[in-house]
Amino acid sequence: CHISAHSGGVNLSNYQTMKASAPAGASSIIGASHAGSVLWQMLQPAGPWPGGVRMPLAGGYLAPDQLDKIAAWIDQGAKNN
């Protein structure tokens, strides 16, 4: 999952920078399931968003099928694949 943005000091440009910049590793923003994931909450078209910022910052909202893929990725352990 690659989202080009910075949010709360976390760099979401790629998997490696996300893990390196997350305060307690990637799990602090990804979570164990998409429902509790800060990343998931930031991607939703309706707020409130953690930190008051939605993702992607400068673009339109993600399509439902893109959100489904991200939810599945998070639920499967958010692996670098």
Residue pairs with C-beta under 8 A, 6 or more apart in sequence:
1 15
1 70
1 73
1 78
2 12
2 13
2 14
2 15
3 12
3 13
3 55
3 56
4 12
4 13
4 56
5 12
5 13
5 55
5 56
5 57
6 12
7 42
7 51
7 53
7 55
7 57
8 50
8 51
8 53
9 21
9 23
10 18
10 21
10 22
10 23
10 29
11 17
11 18
11 20
11 21
12 18
12 39
12 55
15 26
15 80
16 80
18 26
18 29
19 25
19 26
22 28
22 29
26 78
28 38
29 37
29 38
29 39
30 37
30 38
30 39
30 74
30 78
31 37
31 38
31 39
31 40
31 74
33 74
33 75
34 40
34 70
34 71
34 72
34 74
34 75
37 74
38 50
39 55
39 70
39 74
40 70
40 71
40 74
41 49
41 50
42 49
42 50
42 51
42 53
42 54
42 55
43 54
43 55
43 62
43 67
43 70
44 54
44 67
45 54
45 61
47 54
49 55
56 62
62 70
73 79
